Amino acid sequence: MKTFQTKMFHHQDTKTPGKTIKFLGFSPSLVSWCLGGKSCLMFLVLVLLPGLALAAEGLSKDKMVEILKGIDLRIRSGGDYKALVYLEQHQKDKPDIAQEALVYRRDVDQKLMILFTKPKTDAGKGYLRVDRNLWYYDPTVGKWERRTDRERIGGTDSNREDFDQSDLAGQYDPQFVGEEKLGNFTVWHLKLTVKPGIDVAYPLVEFWVDEATGNYLKRQDFALSGRLMRTSYDPKWDKLFSDIKKDYLWFPHEIHIYDEIDKGNSTLVIIQSVDLSSLPENMFTKAWLETKSR
Amino acid sequence: MSWFLLLLQTSFRNIFSSFLNLVIGLIILVGTFFFVVGGSLVDSIDKGMSRSIIGSVAGNCQVYEASSQDSPAVFESWQIPDLDPIPDFSKIKGPLMSDPNVSAVVPEGINTAIVVYGNTIDQVLEKLRKAVSPGTRQPKAVVDSLKAHVRQMVSVIQTDMGKVNQIAASGSFDPQAGEDLKKASSNEFWGSFDSDPFNHLEFLENKIAYLIPDSDQIFLSYVGTDLDAYQRAFDRMEIVDGQMVPPGHRGMLLSKYDYEEMFKLKSAHRLDQIHEALTEKNKKIAKDPDLQDLVKQNKLQTREIVLQLDPLSSQKAVSILQGTLNSKETDLSKLLSAFFDTDDSNFESRYKVFYDQLASLVELYRLKPGEMLTIKAYTKSGSVDAVNVKIYGTFQFKGLEKSGLAGSESLMDLMSFRDLYGYVTPDKIAETKALEKTAGVSFVSRDQAEADLFGGSSDVEQSQQKAINDKAEMGGGAKVKRVDLTQRVYTQDEIEKGVAMGAAILLKDPSQLKATMKRLQAICDKDNLGLKVIDWQKAAGNLGQFVLALKIILYFATFIIFVVALVIINNAVVMATLQRVREIGTMRAIGAPKSFVLGMVLTETVVLGLVFGALGSALGSGFVMLLNHSGIPAANEFLYFFFSGPRLYPGLSLGSLIGAFIVVLIVTCVSALYPATMATKVSPIEAMASDE
């Protein structure tokens, strides 16, 4: 239990000396003051003892919402975002598909664009998300099509949410399932149900959040009927300091997605590099994506 | 011999001598009648279906890669069989054509495409975007007309939202949507449109268009083939609208049946269906719930037309409808609803008004010959690819115009088919391998995922920002060059040297099918072509087995009838024999041997069977001839296909007549055997001593 408490409230970033990660609403200064000062005992009484109770009874709803907000906040860039992404699709009885794409985001305006660059046959194809519209453009035929949030990006098992910012706290109501082990990791298992009137790709989601880092490591998406649609693992997380955000932007280095309907199909997404430089003002438009092919 | 003649004479004399004989005779009569009529009908359906299947897509036989998991099923486009591709059609054509009975070898492949239509406003906005884009720019009058049309649509959505707002609970609508609609209908918005059309279009596409959720997608089955070779080989095919795809061009011919079903304005198609039912099938709206349902749908679903009309056309339509209905109503939707509220007395006049006056204002078909269609299909690699194909026209098969099955597949040129099939070329495999190698990752199996991925410790890394060069990632240039293939003309060599999923083989003498198939299989084996030859019936999949199923049902029913008949005849003859114990005893007393008695009972029963069997066969034949004269109407589109036309004209089947004769002979002989043996055991003394 000691390990649990320490990890929960004091995660020292070992690879960035001097940087302490703000976690679960406790600022680094408060945590260090409590642990280093005379008020340590008071801290234990006020905070750790309720923590022990939480572990026994599960996380409170407020705490779970806080965890989700924490995830949303970490993934949000605050400014512009560009990533080079590799997608690999394994299919039963079919050849593998490998693609590369550039992902552009402007989180403030909730805009996203995915532009495929490789292989040659897919170069110039892309997705554009503006507000609640997800558009797909195929330069081979010069047409735009509306797609839903369940769209299999580039024919893989990934969908838009795997590349976009997240709004878990705004879209879902959490429920605590339990504290579990995922390999060597101790995780909180949460069950999320979509809030009324909100459109999402999957209305039911189960999350396994690493107690130590607050990153989600495993996610299972369910249809409304309760049927499991896909399982994804995010075992490695990277972070990059954003000058605009004045904090770190977190992103999963790799996502392993397993299709639970077509068993044997799976997708590997690797975010190879991220660039937080400003993007051209007018780029999240159909006209811009069209100009990438002629 | 004289005995036999005597027996025959006695048998004929005794045919109507007892009521029991009449019962036996009637059973045999009904059985043979059923056998002859049923057999003739099944044979005729068999011939009709074979004409439909062979003449539309299958040919007399088909070849496909022997290594394939499935076999071709040319009419089962809802479940595309898993066939391995024939890598180079040109290499198999020559050897197959070397058989003297082969007249044509036509490459074929079947697939299902998806045609996605955005919602109604998306479609008009797409036209407007093209009209203001460099390269496809249209004259100002066209742009203005499209702008007016969009504005009209915005107004329709606003009115609809207002109506729903009144009856729906507050908060049903996003207030932002109301604000956006207000902006999109304002004079300021349209006044500034020309100065910055693309930003205005983005606003309409993203803020307004999603409010009309009427987008649509069509699943279109097609046969990818060498269109010229196909037309030459399948001579029942005829062009209905437009023209044949010019030789060597990419292009598509839509099946006329699908064209009417899927591409026609729904209200118009429903009117056609009602018109056909009233004029050709003598149905009445008042008595037919299906027709009433079509009328109801037309009354309720007027939006498709309302959204299609620009302000000028709307005004014209209102004027036409006011005149027709003698009404002062100005709401187009209400007028259309009243116009489509038809009954048996006014339907034909409204139908005429629709086609004579209203049809010119709307787009009757959302796609016309000469236009480009964007179609997508799942490729062999599992991804979705799209191509633009020019629709040159529509086609149908003579005599099968109204068959949904024969018209279930459209025709596409082989080059476009290959693009959509997504044959994984060695170049593409090499490109994928290079990408995989660069990424340097290894696949983690589902079963081992948690152990492999979470077996270590927490793994958080701080990345360093790395500038991503878009141009370099796009292959050195910022833009990807696309080539328009729709104008390219391909040589016959290019068409034939490439992938095909199979081939239809047409024979000069179809009666030699089995022998020819044997020879063709031998050629394939000898030349190591790796092909398997199957007949049209197998190539048609489950449909081809339909006749076999019909035959099994017929033979089973006949078998049951004759088993029952056998038991009844047996009992009846036993009873008849018992009634004649004194007569038989007397015969035996005056010197008739046992064989005479045995022969007598057997001959009498067989003669009875043959006489009534012949009568049943004659009646059955007469009935078949009658049906042959009048024809059996195809009540639905499936029967249209099975009959290979609107009516089946059954021919008398010689096989059924011979079969009926043999069955009657066997049944009567077997059923009379026991009573005949019993009769031989009658003792003359006991028989003569017994009472009547």
Interface residues (C-beta under 8 A of the other chain):
Chain A: D13 K15 T16 K82 A83 L84 Y86 E88 Q89 H90 Q91 K94 P95 D96 I97 A98 Q99 E100 L102 T117 K118 P119 K120 T121 A123 G124 V130 D131 R132 N133 D138 P139 T140 V141 G142 K143 W144 E145 R146 G154 G155 L182 G183 N184 F185 D210 A212 T213 N215 L217 K218 Y233 P235 K236 W237 D238 K239 L240 F241 Y248 H253 E254 H256 Y258 K263 S266 L268 I270 Q272 S273 V274 D275 L276 S277 T285 K286 A287 T291 K292 S293 R294
Chain B: V116 G118 N119 D122 E126 R129 F198 N199 L201 E202 E205 N206 K207 A209 Y210 S215 T374 K380 S381 G382 S383 V384 D385 A386 V387 N388 V424 K428 I429 E431 T432 L435 E436 A439 V441 F443 V444 R446 A449 E450 A451 L453 F454 G455 G456 S457 S458 D459 V460 E461 Q462 S463 Q464 Q465 K466 A467 I468 D470 E473 M474 G475 A478 K479 V480 K481 R482
